Amino acid sequence: MADQEQAEIRLIVARLRQEHEDFDAAINAMILTGCDALRIQRMKKKKLVIKDKLSKLEDQIIPDIIA
């Protein structure tokens, strides 16, 4: 993988990590305010989708090392 491609992926990973943290903070605020459970569940699902994207991108950056 070219250095520029890897740098772009790292930038996307950083953005997704921030978005994941933002969702986490929003979910916690929703729980504290007693928001509707369905809305909280939807937010958690979106957060999980972001986490899955993060995992896939991080796997592209970190090479597979067979020990």
N, C-alpha and C positions, 0 to 999 in steps of 0.2 A: 504494500500500500504506500502511495506517495506521501511525502511529509505534509503537503498541503491538504490532501484528503483527510489525513489523520488530525490535522489541526482543526479542520472544519467539523469533524465528528466530535472532537473535544469541546468545541464551542457549543455545539448542539447539546452535548451531555451536560455542560454547565447550565445551560438555559433550562433544560428539563429538570435538573436537580432543584433549581430555584422554584420552578413551577410546582414541583412535588412538595417542597417545603411550604409554599403558599397554600396549597390545597390542605396540607396538614393543619396549618394554623386556622384556616377557614372552618375546617371540620370541627376542630376543638372549640372554636367560638360558637359554632352552631349547637354543639352539645351543651355548652354552658348556658346558652340562652333558651334552651328547651325547644329547639326547632323541630319541625316535623321529621319523624324517623325515616320516611321515604326519601326526603331531600338529602338527609345525611347519608343514606345508603347509596344514592346516586353519586354523590360527591366522592365517596369511598371507592366506587367503581371507576370513576374517572382517574382517581389517584393511582389505582392499581394498573390502569392502562398506561399511565405515564411511567410507572415503575417497570413494566414489561418492556417499554421502548428503551428505557435506560439500560436495562440488562442486555438487550440485543446490541445496542451501540457499544457498550463497554466490552462485550465479547469480540467485537470487530477490532477494537483498539488493542486489547491484551492478546498476545499471541498464545496459541495452544502449545504448552510445553509438556511433552510426554516424558515422565520421569522413569 
